[in-house]
């Protein structure tokens, strides 16, 4: 390991001061001789070469004040790439494409498939150390969890201390999480809506949203309050309003049902209090709404089932909040969720359909790269699907038909079209109202006029 090369890199990219070079060289030598291997060694070396958390906070605050929020987040993101916490070189290898129906699909080769909602409820807690879960701020610099090079910055949301960090294996451009400094469970209330608007006021070039705080439809860490956001325009943000509705109390606020396969209500206003008031009324109405004839039961012996996933962007005309209605109820036919991806699509996506997928960016498991390539080879060879690939029969049949239609340049293009179609149908599965008249009935109970 070339220590001189590492310190030169740190002086150029990580703001290592020349006065500290000898000290850091000695520390690196000690780390190398400690016997750490692979990614552990890399995290330890770059953690040692990185600025201290207090220095990161000070640099970020200084740039924020002098050059604005985008310059500050640009600096922090680039720093986290250069200190090897954000694995950009790995992320750039993930297959990614846009579909003809407006979705974006990526295959995540960097992280294992997540299929256990019980772990989400426990917050992915890990034995050892004083951090209660994997996203607590106490992980900063913690070697046992490979967080030696993790760096975060302090935020104030709703008058309380939060922090922002980038995801090492982000799903989209500058994917980060805003995390409550207090380890409390995920929840959505009026304060959540205030916090989201606080965030886009500070960082108007980012979107921010909150997963529904329920197993099967929420994120992978439900035991710790946090939001997800970043610097990408997601497909949902481009969707248009299909049906305009009016609020009796605030008739001048623009509210409408989105032209989207899931069930989404958009609120647009240049006044924060109006967006918060309407979104909170929708949240409260949905939390207690029942329509058992179409599978909607707000609460039963298994607990609460209705929740929202709010997501916000700031535009030239003001705030734009999309309120996604979610339900995690199950029955005998759909033990993974009535409004989850149905079983015929589980070969493609069985994980929770969380905030990011609900906005049209699908993160599919890394196993699919080879599995789908094999299905493509079978189709191209005009062979029957072998028994070990029986779970892919729907994909095989539909992709083969698309390929035979002659509309696609090759079988891979036909497979991409098939994936887009399946992901769109999965979003339709998540829609709590399949018919607009049923959604209108709900909206009327929340005080809206059509």
JOLINFEN-V739965 format. One record per run of one state. SS is the DSSP state (H for helix, E for strand, - for the rest). FROM is the first residue (numbers start at 1). TO is the last residue. If there is no record, write none. Layout:
BEGIN
[[SS/FROM/TO] [SS/FROM/TO]]
END
This chain:
BEGIN
[[-/1/2] [H/3/13] [-/14/17] [H/18/33] [-/34/37] [H/38/49] [-/50/52] [H/53/67] [-/68/68] [H/69/82] [-/83/87] [H/88/91] [-/92/95] [E/96/98] [-/99/103] [E/104/108] [-/109/116] [H/117/122] [-/123/136] [H/137/139] [-/140/142] [H/143/145] [-/146/152] [E/153/157] [-/158/159] [E/160/166] [-/167/175] [E/176/180] [-/181/189] [H/190/202] [-/203/206] [E/207/209] [-/210/225] [E/226/230] [-/231/234] [H/235/238] [-/239/240] [E/241/247] [-/248/253] [E/254/258] [-/259/263] [E/264/269] [-/270/271] [H/272/287] [-/288/290] [E/291/291] [H/292/294] [-/295/295] [E/296/296] [-/297/298] [E/299/300] [-/301/302] [E/303/304] [-/305/305] [E/306/315] [-/316/317] [E/318/327] [-/328/342] [H/343/345] [-/346/354] [H/355/358] [-/359/360] [E/361/365] [-/366/367] [H/368/380] [-/381/386] [H/387/404] [-/405/410] [H/411/430] [-/431/435] [H/436/445] [-/446/447] [E/448/449] [-/450/450]]
END
